[in-house]
């Protein structure tokens, strides 16, 4: 039983990671759509900001 619980915990961890990734991607997608209207890319994921002509989707 302990092994089954361990396995379950591990797969829950993976599910959460996957969910987090999907959320992040959707969040970035929304940001992209917002930025598309501005024509500027200002936010970088590492906390830096940069202003450049915005030509397409930003995906790190």
C-alpha distance matrix in Angstrom:
0.0 3.8 5.4 5.1 6.2 8.6 9.9 10.5 12.3 14.3 15.4 16.4 18.4 20.1 20.9 22.4 24.4 25.6 26.6 28.4 30.2 31.3 32.5 34.4 36.0 37.0 38.5 40.4 41.6 43.0 44.6 46.1 47.6 49.0 50.4 51.9 54.4 55.4 56.1 54.7 51.5 51.0 47.4 45.4 41.7 42.3 44.3 47.7 50.1 52.5 55.1 55.7 57.0 54.0 54.1 50.7 47.1 45.7 42.4 41.4
3.8 0.0 3.8 5.5 5.1 6.1 8.6 9.8 10.5 12.3 14.3 15.2 16.5 18.6 19.8 20.9 22.7 24.3 25.4 26.8 28.7 30.2 31.3 32.8 34.6 35.9 37.1 38.9 40.4 41.8 43.1 44.7 46.4 47.7 48.9 50.6 53.1 53.8 54.5 52.9 49.5 49.0 45.3 43.2 39.4 39.7 41.8 45.1 47.7 50.2 52.9 53.7 55.1 52.3 52.6 49.3 45.6 44.0 40.7 39.4
5.4 3.8 0.0 3.8 5.4 5.0 6.1 8.5 9.7 10.5 12.3 14.1 15.3 16.7 18.3 19.9 21.2 22.6 24.1 25.6 27.1 28.6 30.1 31.5 33.0 34.5 35.9 37.4 38.8 40.5 41.9 43.2 45.0 46.5 47.5 49.0 51.7 52.5 52.9 51.4 48.0 47.7 44.0 41.8 38.1 38.5 40.8 44.0 46.5 48.8 51.5 52.0 53.4 50.6 50.6 47.3 43.7 42.1 38.7 37.4
5.1 5.5 3.8 0.0 3.8 5.4 5.1 6.1 8.6 9.9 10.6 12.2 14.2 15.4 16.3 18.2 20.0 20.9 22.2 24.1 25.6 26.7 28.2 30.1 31.4 32.6 34.2 35.9 37.0 38.7 40.3 41.6 43.1 44.7 46.0 47.4 50.0 51.0 51.5 50.2 47.0 46.7 43.2 41.1 37.5 38.2 40.4 43.7 46.0 48.2 50.7 51.2 52.3 49.3 49.3 45.9 42.3 40.9 37.6 36.7
6.2 5.1 5.4 3.8 0.0 3.8 5.4 5.0 6.1 8.6 9.9 10.3 12.3 14.3 15.0 16.3 18.3 19.8 20.6 22.2 24.2 25.4 26.5 28.3 30.0 31.1 32.4 34.3 35.6 37.0 38.5 40.1 41.6 43.0 44.3 46.0 48.4 49.2 50.0 48.5 45.3 44.8 41.2 39.3 35.6 36.3 38.2 41.6 44.0 46.3 48.9 49.7 50.9 48.0 48.3 44.9 41.2 39.7 36.5 35.6
8.6 6.1 5.0 5.4 3.8 0.0 3.8 5.4 5.1 6.2 8.7 9.8 10.6 12.6 14.2 15.3 16.7 18.5 19.9 21.1 22.7 24.4 25.6 27.0 28.7 30.2 31.4 33.0 34.6 36.2 37.3 38.8 40.7 42.0 43.1 44.7 47.3 48.0 48.5 46.9 43.6 43.0 39.4 37.2 33.5 33.9 36.0 39.3 41.9 44.2 46.9 47.6 49.1 46.3 46.6 43.3 39.6 37.9 34.6 33.3
9.9 8.6 6.1 5.1 5.4 3.8 0.0 3.8 5.4 5.1 6.3 8.6 9.9 10.7 12.3 14.3 15.4 16.5 18.3 19.9 21.1 22.6 24.2 25.7 27.0 28.5 30.1 31.5 32.8 34.6 36.0 37.2 39.0 40.6 41.6 43.0 45.8 46.6 47.0 45.6 42.3 42.1 38.5 36.4 32.7 33.4 35.8 38.9 41.3 43.4 45.9 46.4 47.6 44.7 44.7 41.3 37.7 36.2 32.8 31.8
10.5 9.8 8.5 6.1 5.0 5.4 3.8 0.0 3.8 5.4 5.2 6.1 8.6 9.9 10.4 12.2 14.2 15.1 16.2 18.1 19.8 20.8 22.2 24.1 25.5 26.6 28.1 30.0 31.1 32.6 34.2 35.6 37.1 38.7 40.0 41.4 44.0 45.0 45.6 44.3 41.2 40.9 37.4 35.5 31.9 32.9 34.9 38.2 40.4 42.6 45.0 45.5 46.6 43.6 43.7 40.2 36.6 35.3 32.0 31.3
12.3 10.5 9.7 8.6 6.1 5.1 5.4 3.8 0.0 3.8 5.5 5.0 6.2 8.8 9.8 10.5 12.4 14.2 15.1 16.3 18.3 19.9 20.8 22.4 24.2 25.5 26.6 28.4 30.0 31.4 32.6 34.3 36.0 37.2 38.4 40.2 42.6 43.4 44.1 42.5 39.3 38.8 35.1 33.2 29.5 30.2 32.2 35.5 37.9 40.2 42.8 43.6 44.9 42.1 42.5 39.2 35.5 33.8 30.7 29.7
14.3 12.3 10.5 9.9 8.6 6.2 5.1 5.4 3.8 0.0 3.8 5.4 5.1 6.4 8.8 10.0 10.7 12.5 14.3 15.3 16.6 18.5 20.0 21.1 22.7 24.4 25.6 27.0 28.6 30.4 31.5 32.8 34.8 36.2 37.1 38.7 41.4 42.1 42.5 40.9 37.5 37.2 33.6 31.4 27.7 28.4 30.7 33.9 36.3 38.4 41.1 41.6 43.0 40.1 40.3 37.0 33.4 31.7 28.4 27.2
15.4 14.3 12.3 10.6 9.9 8.7 6.3 5.2 5.5 3.8 0.0 3.8 5.3 4.9 6.1 8.6 9.7 10.4 12.1 14.0 15.1 16.3 18.1 19.7 20.8 22.3 24.0 25.5 26.6 28.4 29.9 31.1 32.8 34.4 35.5 36.9 39.6 40.5 41.0 39.7 36.5 36.4 33.0 31.0 27.4 28.6 30.9 34.0 36.0 38.0 40.4 40.7 41.8 38.7 38.7 35.3 31.7 30.3 27.0 26.3
16.4 15.2 14.1 12.2 10.3 9.8 8.6 6.1 5.0 5.4 3.8 0.0 3.8 5.3 5.0 6.1 8.5 9.7 10.3 12.1 14.0 15.1 16.2 18.1 19.7 20.8 22.1 24.0 25.3 26.7 28.2 29.8 31.3 32.7 34.1 35.6 38.1 39.0 39.7 38.4 35.3 35.0 31.5 29.8 26.2 27.5 29.4 32.7 34.6 36.9 39.2 39.8 40.9 37.9 38.2 34.8 31.1 29.7 26.6 26.1
18.4 16.5 15.3 14.2 12.3 10.6 9.9 8.6 6.2 5.1 5.3 3.8 0.0 3.8 5.4 5.2 6.2 8.6 9.8 10.5 12.3 14.2 15.2 16.4 18.3 19.9 20.8 22.4 24.1 25.7 26.7 28.3 30.2 31.4 32.4 34.2 36.8 37.4 38.0 36.4 33.1 32.6 29.0 27.1 23.4 24.3 26.4 29.7 31.9 34.1 36.7 37.4 38.7 35.9 36.3 33.1 29.4 27.7 24.5 23.5
20.1 18.6 16.7 15.4 14.3 12.6 10.7 9.9 8.8 6.4 4.9 5.3 3.8 0.0 3.8 5.4 5.0 6.1 8.5 9.7 10.4 12.2 14.1 15.1 16.3 18.2 19.7 20.9 22.3 24.2 25.4 26.5 28.5 30.1 31.0 32.4 35.2 36.0 36.3 34.9 31.6 31.6 28.1 26.1 22.5 23.8 26.1 29.1 31.2 33.1 35.5 35.8 36.9 34.0 34.1 30.7 27.1 25.6 22.3 21.5
20.9 19.8 18.3 16.3 15.0 14.2 12.3 10.4 9.8 8.8 6.1 5.0 5.4 3.8 0.0 3.8 5.4 5.0 6.0 8.5 9.8 10.4 12.1 14.0 15.2 16.3 18.0 19.7 20.7 22.4 24.1 25.3 26.8 28.5 29.8 31.1 33.7 34.7 35.3 34.2 31.2 31.2 27.9 26.3 22.9 24.6 26.6 29.7 31.3 33.3 35.4 35.7 36.6 33.4 33.5 30.1 26.4 25.2 22.2 22.0
22.4 20.9 19.9 18.2 16.3 15.3 14.3 12.2 10.5 10.0 8.6 6.1 5.2 5.4 3.8 0.0 3.8 5.4 5.0 6.0 8.5 9.7 10.3 12.1 14.0 15.1 16.1 18.1 19.6 20.9 22.2 23.9 25.5 26.8 28.1 29.8 32.2 33.0 33.8 32.4 29.3 29.0 25.5 24.0 20.5 22.1 23.8 27.1 28.8 31.1 33.3 34.0 35.1 32.1 32.6 29.3 25.6 24.1 21.3 20.9
24.4 22.7 21.2 20.0 18.3 16.7 15.4 14.2 12.4 10.7 9.7 8.5 6.2 5.0 5.4 3.8 0.0 3.8 5.4 5.0 6.1 8.6 9.8 10.4 12.2 14.2 15.1 16.3 18.2 19.9 20.8 22.2 24.3 25.6 26.4 28.1 30.8 31.4 31.9 30.3 27.0 26.8 23.3 21.4 17.9 19.3 21.4 24.5 26.4 28.5 30.8 31.4 32.6 29.7 30.2 26.9 23.2 21.5 18.4 17.7
25.6 24.3 22.6 20.9 19.8 18.5 16.5 15.1 14.2 12.5 10.4 9.7 8.6 6.1 5.0 5.4 3.8 0.0 3.8 5.4 5.0 6.2 8.6 9.7 10.5 12.2 14.0 15.2 16.3 18.3 19.7 20.7 22.5 24.3 25.3 26.5 29.3 30.3 30.6 29.5 26.4 26.7 23.4 21.7 18.5 20.5 22.7 25.5 27.0 28.6 30.7 30.9 31.7 28.5 28.6 25.1 21.5 20.3 17.2 17.1
26.6 25.4 24.1 22.2 20.6 19.9 18.3 16.2 15.1 14.3 12.1 10.3 9.8 8.5 6.0 5.0 5.4 3.8 0.0 3.8 5.4 5.1 6.1 8.5 9.8 10.5 12.1 14.1 15.1 16.5 18.2 19.7 21.0 22.5 24.0 25.4 27.8 28.9 29.7 28.7 25.9 26.0 22.7 21.6 18.5 20.8 22.4 25.4 26.6 28.5 30.3 30.7 31.4 28.2 28.5 25.1 21.4 20.4 17.8 18.1
28.4 26.8 25.6 24.1 22.2 21.1 19.9 18.1 16.3 15.3 14.0 12.1 10.5 9.7 8.5 6.0 5.0 5.4 3.8 0.0 3.8 5.4 5.1 6.1 8.6 9.9 10.4 12.2 14.0 15.3 16.3 18.1 19.9 21.0 22.1 24.0 26.4 27.0 27.9 26.4 23.4 23.1 19.7 18.4 15.1 17.2 18.8 21.9 23.3 25.4 27.4 28.2 29.2 26.2 26.9 23.8 20.1 18.5 16.0 15.8
30.2 28.7 27.1 25.6 24.2 22.7 21.1 19.8 18.3 16.6 15.1 14.0 12.3 10.4 9.8 8.5 6.1 5.0 5.4 3.8 0.0 3.8 5.4 5.0 6.1 8.6 9.7 10.5 12.1 14.2 15.1 16.2 18.3 19.8 20.6 22.1 24.8 25.5 25.9 24.6 21.5 21.7 18.4 16.8 13.7 16.1 18.1 20.8 22.1 23.7 25.7 26.0 26.9 23.8 24.2 20.9 17.2 15.7 12.8 12.8
31.3 30.2 28.6 26.7 25.4 24.4 22.6 20.8 19.9 18.5 16.3 15.1 14.2 12.2 10.4 9.7 8.6 6.2 5.1 5.4 3.8 0.0 3.8 5.4 5.0 6.1 8.4 9.7 10.3 12.3 14.0 15.0 16.4 18.3 19.6 20.7 23.3 24.5 25.1 24.3 21.6 22.1 19.2 18.2 15.6 18.5 20.2 22.7 23.4 24.8 26.3 26.4 26.8 23.4 23.6 20.1 16.4 15.7 13.3 14.3
32.5 31.3 30.1 28.2 26.5 25.6 24.2 22.2 20.8 20.0 18.1 16.2 15.2 14.1 12.1 10.3 9.8 8.6 6.1 5.1 5.4 3.8 0.0 3.8 5.4 5.1 6.0 8.5 9.7 10.6 12.2 14.0 15.3 16.5 18.1 19.7 21.9 22.9 24.0 23.0 20.4 20.5 17.5 17.0 14.5 17.4 18.4 21.1 21.7 23.5 25.0 25.5 26.1 22.9 23.6 20.4 16.7 15.8 14.0 15.0
34.4 32.8 31.5 30.1 28.3 27.0 25.7 24.1 22.4 21.1 19.7 18.1 16.4 15.1 14.0 12.1 10.4 9.7 8.5 6.1 5.0 5.4 3.8 0.0 3.8 5.5 5.0 6.1 8.5 9.9 10.4 12.1 14.2 15.2 16.1 18.0 20.5 21.0 21.8 20.4 17.4 17.4 14.3 13.4 10.8 13.8 15.0 17.6 18.3 20.1 21.8 22.4 23.2 20.2 21.1 18.1 14.4 12.8 10.9 11.5
36.0 34.6 33.0 31.4 30.0 28.7 27.0 25.5 24.2 22.7 20.8 19.7 18.3 16.3 15.2 14.0 12.2 10.5 9.8 8.6 6.1 5.0 5.4 3.8 0.0 3.8 5.4 5.1 6.1 8.7 9.7 10.2 12.3 14.1 14.9 16.1 18.9 19.9 20.2 19.3 16.6 17.4 14.7 13.9 11.9 15.3 16.8 18.8 19.1 20.1 21.4 21.4 21.8 18.4 18.7 15.4 11.7 10.8 8.8 10.4
37.0 35.9 34.5 32.6 31.1 30.2 28.5 26.6 25.5 24.4 22.3 20.8 19.9 18.2 16.3 15.1 14.2 12.2 10.5 9.9 8.6 6.1 5.1 5.5 3.8 0.0 3.8 5.4 4.9 6.2 8.5 9.6 10.6 12.4 14.0 15.1 17.4 18.9 19.8 19.3 17.2 18.0 15.7 15.7 14.1 17.7 18.5 20.5 20.3 21.4 22.2 22.3 22.3 18.8 19.3 16.0 12.5 12.4 11.4 13.5
38.5 37.1 35.9 34.2 32.4 31.4 30.1 28.1 26.6 25.6 24.0 22.1 20.8 19.7 18.0 16.1 15.1 14.0 12.1 10.4 9.7 8.4 6.0 5.0 5.4 3.8 0.0 3.8 5.4 5.2 6.2 8.6 10.0 10.7 12.2 14.2 16.2 17.0 18.3 17.3 15.1 15.3 12.7 13.2 11.7 15.3 15.5 17.7 17.4 18.9 19.8 20.4 20.8 17.6 18.8 16.0 12.6 11.8 11.4 13.1
40.4 38.9 37.4 35.9 34.3 33.0 31.5 30.0 28.4 27.0 25.5 24.0 22.4 20.9 19.7 18.1 16.3 15.2 14.1 12.2 10.5 9.7 8.5 6.1 5.1 5.4 3.8 0.0 3.8 5.4 4.9 6.0 8.6 9.6 10.1 11.9 14.5 15.1 15.7 14.6 12.1 12.8 10.4 10.6 9.6 13.4 14.0 15.6 15.1 16.1 17.0 17.2 17.6 14.4 15.4 12.6 9.1 8.0 7.8 9.8
41.6 40.4 38.8 37.0 35.6 34.6 32.8 31.1 30.0 28.6 26.6 25.3 24.1 22.3 20.7 19.6 18.2 16.3 15.1 14.0 12.1 10.3 9.7 8.5 6.1 4.9 5.4 3.8 0.0 3.8 5.4 5.0 6.3 8.7 9.8 10.4 13.1 14.6 15.1 15.0 13.1 14.6 13.1 13.6 13.2 17.0 17.6 18.8 17.8 18.3 18.5 18.2 17.8 14.2 14.5 11.4 8.1 8.6 8.9 11.9
43.0 41.8 40.5 38.7 37.0 36.2 34.6 32.6 31.4 30.4 28.4 26.7 25.7 24.2 22.4 20.9 19.9 18.3 16.5 15.3 14.2 12.3 10.6 9.9 8.7 6.2 5.2 5.4 3.8 0.0 3.8 5.4 5.1 6.2 8.6 9.9 11.5 13.1 14.6 14.5 13.2 14.2 12.9 14.4 14.2 18.0 17.8 19.1 17.8 18.5 18.4 18.6 18.2 14.8 15.7 13.2 10.5 11.0 12.0 14.7
44.6 43.1 41.9 40.3 38.5 37.3 36.0 34.2 32.6 31.5 29.9 28.2 26.7 25.4 24.1 22.2 20.8 19.7 18.2 16.3 15.1 14.0 12.2 10.4 9.7 8.5 6.2 4.9 5.4 3.8 0.0 3.8 5.4 5.0 6.0 8.4 10.3 10.8 12.2 11.4 9.8 10.5 9.2 11.0 11.5 15.1 14.7 15.6 14.0 14.8 14.8 15.3 15.3 12.2 13.9 11.9 9.4 9.0 10.7 13.0
46.1 44.7 43.2 41.6 40.1 38.8 37.2 35.6 34.3 32.8 31.1 29.8 28.3 26.5 25.3 23.9 22.2 20.7 19.7 18.1 16.2 15.0 14.0 12.1 10.2 9.6 8.6 6.0 5.0 5.4 3.8 0.0 3.8 5.4 5.0 5.9 8.9 9.8 10.2 10.1 8.7 10.7 10.2 11.6 12.6 16.3 16.3 16.6 14.8 14.6 14.2 13.7 13.1 9.5 10.5 8.2 5.9 6.6 8.9 12.0
47.6 46.4 45.0 43.1 41.6 40.7 39.0 37.1 36.0 34.8 32.8 31.3 30.2 28.5 26.8 25.5 24.3 22.5 21.0 19.9 18.3 16.4 15.3 14.2 12.3 10.6 10.0 8.6 6.3 5.1 5.4 3.8 0.0 3.8 5.5 5.2 7.0 9.3 10.4 11.4 11.1 13.2 13.2 15.1 16.1 19.8 19.5 19.8 17.7 17.5 16.4 15.9 14.6 11.1 11.8 9.8 8.3 10.1 12.4 15.6
49.0 47.7 46.5 44.7 43.0 42.0 40.6 38.7 37.2 36.2 34.4 32.7 31.4 30.1 28.5 26.8 25.6 24.3 22.5 21.0 19.8 18.3 16.5 15.2 14.1 12.4 10.7 9.6 8.7 6.2 5.0 5.4 3.8 0.0 3.8 5.5 5.8 7.1 9.3 9.8 10.0 11.3 11.6 14.3 15.7 19.1 18.1 18.4 15.9 16.0 14.8 15.0 14.1 11.1 12.9 11.8 10.7 11.5 14.2 16.9
50.4 48.9 47.5 46.0 44.3 43.1 41.6 40.0 38.4 37.1 35.5 34.1 32.4 31.0 29.8 28.1 26.4 25.3 24.0 22.1 20.6 19.6 18.1 16.1 14.9 14.0 12.2 10.1 9.8 8.6 6.0 5.0 5.5 3.8 0.0 3.8 5.3 5.0 6.3 6.2 6.4 8.3 9.4 12.1 14.2 17.4 16.5 16.0 13.3 12.7 11.3 11.2 10.4 7.6 9.9 9.4 8.9 9.4 12.6 15.1
51.9 50.6 49.0 47.4 46.0 44.7 43.0 41.4 40.2 38.7 36.9 35.6 34.2 32.4 31.1 29.8 28.1 26.5 25.4 24.0 22.1 20.7 19.7 18.0 16.1 15.1 14.2 11.9 10.4 9.9 8.4 5.9 5.2 5.5 3.8 0.0 3.8 5.4 5.4 7.3 8.4 11.2 12.7 14.9 17.0 20.2 19.8 19.1 16.3 15.1 13.2 12.1 10.1 6.9 7.9 7.5 8.0 9.9 13.3 16.3
54.4 53.1 51.7 50.0 48.4 47.3 45.8 44.0 42.6 41.4 39.6 38.1 36.8 35.2 33.7 32.2 30.8 29.3 27.8 26.4 24.8 23.3 21.9 20.5 18.9 17.4 16.2 14.5 13.1 11.5 10.3 8.9 7.0 5.8 5.3 3.8 0.0 3.8 5.7 8.3 10.4 12.6 14.5 17.2 19.5 22.6 21.6 20.9 17.8 16.7 14.3 13.7 11.6 9.2 10.7 11.1 11.8 13.5 16.9 19.8
55.4 53.8 52.5 51.0 49.2 48.0 46.6 45.0 43.4 42.1 40.5 39.0 37.4 36.0 34.7 33.0 31.4 30.3 28.9 27.0 25.5 24.5 22.9 21.0 19.9 18.9 17.0 15.1 14.6 13.1 10.8 9.8 9.3 7.1 5.0 5.4 3.8 0.0 3.8 5.3 8.1 9.8 12.3 15.4 18.1 20.8 19.4 18.3 14.9 13.7 11.0 10.9 9.3 7.9 10.5 11.7 12.5 13.4 17.0 19.3
56.1 54.5 52.9 51.5 50.0 48.5 47.0 45.6 44.1 42.5 41.0 39.7 38.0 36.3 35.3 33.8 31.9 30.6 29.7 27.9 25.9 25.1 24.0 21.8 20.2 19.8 18.3 15.7 15.1 14.6 12.2 10.2 10.4 9.3 6.3 5.4 5.7 3.8 0.0 3.8 7.0 9.7 12.6 15.0 18.0 20.6 19.7 18.1 14.8 12.7 9.8 8.4 6.0 4.7 7.2 9.2 11.0 12.0 15.7 18.0
54.7 52.9 51.4 50.2 48.5 46.9 45.6 44.3 42.5 40.9 39.7 38.4 36.4 34.9 34.2 32.4 30.3 29.5 28.7 26.4 24.6 24.3 23.0 20.4 19.3 19.3 17.3 14.6 15.0 14.5 11.4 10.1 11.4 9.8 6.2 7.3 8.3 5.3 3.8 0.0 3.8 6.1 9.3 11.8 15.1 17.3 16.3 14.4 11.0 9.0 6.2 5.7 5.1 4.5 8.2 10.0 11.0 10.8 14.4 16.0
51.5 49.5 48.0 47.0 45.3 43.6 42.3 41.2 39.3 37.5 36.5 35.3 33.1 31.6 31.2 29.3 27.0 26.4 25.9 23.4 21.5 21.6 20.4 17.4 16.6 17.2 15.1 12.1 13.1 13.2 9.8 8.7 11.1 10.0 6.4 8.4 10.4 8.1 7.0 3.8 0.0 3.8 6.2 8.2 11.4 13.7 13.0 11.4 8.4 6.7 5.5 5.5 6.6 5.2 8.7 9.4 9.4 8.0 11.4 12.6
51.0 49.0 47.7 46.7 44.8 43.0 42.1 40.9 38.8 37.2 36.4 35.0 32.6 31.6 31.2 29.0 26.8 26.7 26.0 23.1 21.7 22.1 20.5 17.4 17.4 18.0 15.3 12.8 14.6 14.2 10.5 10.7 13.2 11.3 8.3 11.2 12.6 9.8 9.7 6.1 3.8 0.0 3.8 6.7 10.1 11.9 10.3 8.6 5.2 4.9 4.8 7.1 9.4 8.9 12.4 13.0 12.5 10.4 13.1 13.5
47.4 45.3 44.0 43.2 41.2 39.4 38.5 37.4 35.1 33.6 33.0 31.5 29.0 28.1 27.9 25.5 23.3 23.4 22.7 19.7 18.4 19.2 17.5 14.3 14.7 15.7 12.7 10.4 13.1 12.9 9.2 10.2 13.2 11.6 9.4 12.7 14.5 12.3 12.6 9.3 6.2 3.8 0.0 3.8 6.6 8.7 7.2 6.7 4.9 6.5 8.1 10.2 12.5 11.3 14.3 13.9 12.4 9.6 11.5 11.4
45.4 43.2 41.8 41.1 39.3 37.2 36.4 35.5 33.2 31.4 31.0 29.8 27.1 26.1 26.3 24.0 21.4 21.7 21.6 18.4 16.8 18.2 17.0 13.4 13.9 15.7 13.2 10.6 13.6 14.4 11.0 11.6 15.1 14.3 12.1 14.9 17.2 15.4 15.0 11.8 8.2 6.7 3.8 0.0 3.8 5.6 5.8 5.4 5.6 7.1 9.8 11.2 13.8 12.6 15.0 14.3 12.4 8.9 9.7 8.5
41.7 39.4 38.1 37.5 35.6 33.5 32.7 31.9 29.5 27.7 27.4 26.2 23.4 22.5 22.9 20.5 17.9 18.5 18.5 15.1 13.7 15.6 14.5 10.8 11.9 14.1 11.7 9.6 13.2 14.2 11.5 12.6 16.1 15.7 14.2 17.0 19.5 18.1 18.0 15.1 11.4 10.1 6.6 3.8 0.0 3.8 5.4 7.2 8.7 10.7 13.6 14.9 17.3 15.6 17.6 16.2 13.6 10.1 9.5 7.7
42.3 39.7 38.5 38.2 36.3 33.9 33.4 32.9 30.2 28.4 28.6 27.5 24.3 23.8 24.6 22.1 19.3 20.5 20.8 17.2 16.1 18.5 17.4 13.8 15.3 17.7 15.3 13.4 17.0 18.0 15.1 16.3 19.8 19.1 17.4 20.2 22.6 20.8 20.6 17.3 13.7 11.9 8.7 5.6 3.8 0.0 3.8 5.6 8.6 11.0 14.5 16.2 19.1 18.1 20.2 19.2 16.9 13.2 12.5 9.9
44.3 41.8 40.8 40.4 38.2 36.0 35.8 34.9 32.2 30.7 30.9 29.4 26.4 26.1 26.6 23.8 21.4 22.7 22.4 18.8 18.1 20.2 18.4 15.0 16.8 18.5 15.5 14.0 17.6 17.8 14.7 16.3 19.5 18.1 16.5 19.8 21.6 19.4 19.7 16.3 13.0 10.3 7.2 5.8 5.4 3.8 0.0 3.8 6.6 9.9 13.2 15.6 18.7 18.0 20.7 20.0 18.0 14.5 14.6 12.7
47.7 45.1 44.0 43.7 41.6 39.3 38.9 38.2 35.5 33.9 34.0 32.7 29.7 29.1 29.7 27.1 24.5 25.5 25.4 21.9 20.8 22.7 21.1 17.6 18.8 20.5 17.7 15.6 18.8 19.1 15.6 16.6 19.8 18.4 16.0 19.1 20.9 18.3 18.1 14.4 11.4 8.6 6.7 5.4 7.2 5.6 3.8 0.0 3.8 6.7 10.3 12.8 16.2 16.1 19.0 18.9 17.5 14.1 14.9 13.0
50.1 47.7 46.5 46.0 44.0 41.9 41.3 40.4 37.9 36.3 36.0 34.6 31.9 31.2 31.3 28.8 26.4 27.0 26.6 23.3 22.1 23.4 21.7 18.3 19.1 20.3 17.4 15.1 17.8 17.8 14.0 14.8 17.7 15.9 13.3 16.3 17.8 14.9 14.8 11.0 8.4 5.2 4.9 5.6 8.7 8.6 6.6 3.8 0.0 3.8 6.8 9.8 13.1 13.3 16.5 16.9 16.0 13.0 14.8 13.8
52.5 50.2 48.8 48.2 46.3 44.2 43.4 42.6 40.2 38.4 38.0 36.9 34.1 33.1 33.3 31.1 28.5 28.6 28.5 25.4 23.7 24.8 23.5 20.1 20.1 21.4 18.9 16.1 18.3 18.5 14.8 14.6 17.5 16.0 12.7 15.1 16.7 13.7 12.7 9.0 6.7 4.9 6.5 7.1 10.7 11.0 9.9 6.7 3.8 0.0 3.8 6.3 9.9 10.7 13.9 14.9 14.8 12.2 14.5 13.8
55.1 52.9 51.5 50.7 48.9 46.9 45.9 45.0 42.8 41.1 40.4 39.2 36.7 35.5 35.4 33.3 30.8 30.7 30.3 27.4 25.7 26.3 25.0 21.8 21.4 22.2 19.8 17.0 18.5 18.4 14.8 14.2 16.4 14.8 11.3 13.2 14.3 11.0 9.8 6.2 5.5 4.8 8.1 9.8 13.6 14.5 13.2 10.3 6.8 3.8 0.0 3.8 7.0 8.5 12.0 13.8 14.4 12.6 15.6 15.8
55.7 53.7 52.0 51.2 49.7 47.6 46.4 45.5 43.6 41.6 40.7 39.8 37.4 35.8 35.7 34.0 31.4 30.9 30.7 28.2 26.0 26.4 25.5 22.4 21.4 22.3 20.4 17.2 18.2 18.6 15.3 13.7 15.9 15.0 11.2 12.1 13.7 10.9 8.4 5.7 5.5 7.1 10.2 11.2 14.9 16.2 15.6 12.8 9.8 6.3 3.8 0.0 3.8 6.0 8.9 11.2 12.6 11.4 14.6 15.2
57.0 55.1 53.4 52.3 50.9 49.1 47.6 46.6 44.9 43.0 41.8 40.9 38.7 36.9 36.6 35.1 32.6 31.7 31.4 29.2 26.9 26.8 26.1 23.2 21.8 22.3 20.8 17.6 17.8 18.2 15.3 13.1 14.6 14.1 10.4 10.1 11.6 9.3 6.0 5.1 6.6 9.4 12.5 13.8 17.3 19.1 18.7 16.2 13.1 9.9 7.0 3.8 0.0 3.8 6.2 9.3 11.6 11.6 15.1 16.5
54.0 52.3 50.6 49.3 48.0 46.3 44.7 43.6 42.1 40.1 38.7 37.9 35.9 34.0 33.4 32.1 29.7 28.5 28.2 26.2 23.8 23.4 22.9 20.2 18.4 18.8 17.6 14.4 14.2 14.8 12.2 9.5 11.1 11.1 7.6 6.9 9.2 7.9 4.7 4.5 5.2 8.9 11.3 12.6 15.6 18.1 18.0 16.1 13.3 10.7 8.5 6.0 3.8 0.0 3.8 6.0 8.1 8.6 12.3 14.3
54.1 52.6 50.6 49.3 48.3 46.6 44.7 43.7 42.5 40.3 38.7 38.2 36.3 34.1 33.5 32.6 30.2 28.6 28.5 26.9 24.2 23.6 23.6 21.1 18.7 19.3 18.8 15.4 14.5 15.7 13.9 10.5 11.8 12.9 9.9 7.9 10.7 10.5 7.2 8.2 8.7 12.4 14.3 15.0 17.6 20.2 20.7 19.0 16.5 13.9 12.0 8.9 6.2 3.8 0.0 3.8 7.2 8.9 12.2 14.6
50.7 49.3 47.3 45.9 44.9 43.3 41.3 40.2 39.2 37.0 35.3 34.8 33.1 30.7 30.1 29.3 26.9 25.1 25.1 23.8 20.9 20.1 20.4 18.1 15.4 16.0 16.0 12.6 11.4 13.2 11.9 8.2 9.8 11.8 9.4 7.5 11.1 11.7 9.2 10.0 9.4 13.0 13.9 14.3 16.2 19.2 20.0 18.9 16.9 14.9 13.8 11.2 9.3 6.0 3.8 0.0 3.7 6.4 9.3 12.4
47.1 45.6 43.7 42.3 41.2 39.6 37.7 36.6 35.5 33.4 31.7 31.1 29.4 27.1 26.4 25.6 23.2 21.5 21.4 20.1 17.2 16.4 16.7 14.4 11.7 12.5 12.6 9.1 8.1 10.5 9.4 5.9 8.3 10.7 8.9 8.0 11.8 12.5 11.0 11.0 9.4 12.5 12.4 12.4 13.6 16.9 18.0 17.5 16.0 14.8 14.4 12.6 11.6 8.1 7.2 3.7 0.0 3.8 6.2 9.7
45.7 44.0 42.1 40.9 39.7 37.9 36.2 35.3 33.8 31.7 30.3 29.7 27.7 25.6 25.2 24.1 21.5 20.3 20.4 18.5 15.7 15.7 15.8 12.8 10.8 12.4 11.8 8.0 8.6 11.0 9.0 6.6 10.1 11.5 9.4 9.9 13.5 13.4 12.0 10.8 8.0 10.4 9.6 8.9 10.1 13.2 14.5 14.1 13.0 12.2 12.6 11.4 11.6 8.6 8.9 6.4 3.8 0.0 3.8 6.5
42.4 40.7 38.7 37.6 36.5 34.6 32.8 32.0 30.7 28.4 27.0 26.6 24.5 22.3 22.2 21.3 18.4 17.2 17.8 16.0 12.8 13.3 14.0 10.9 8.8 11.4 11.4 7.8 8.9 12.0 10.7 8.9 12.4 14.2 12.6 13.3 16.9 17.0 15.7 14.4 11.4 13.1 11.5 9.7 9.5 12.5 14.6 14.9 14.8 14.5 15.6 14.6 15.1 12.3 12.2 9.3 6.2 3.8 0.0 3.8
41.4 39.4 37.4 36.7 35.6 33.3 31.8 31.3 29.7 27.2 26.3 26.1 23.5 21.5 22.0 20.9 17.7 17.1 18.1 15.8 12.8 14.3 15.0 11.5 10.4 13.5 13.1 9.8 11.9 14.7 13.0 12.0 15.6 16.9 15.1 16.3 19.8 19.3 18.0 16.0 12.6 13.5 11.4 8.5 7.7 9.9 12.7 13.0 13.8 13.8 15.8 15.2 16.5 14.3 14.6 12.4 9.7 6.5 3.8 0.0
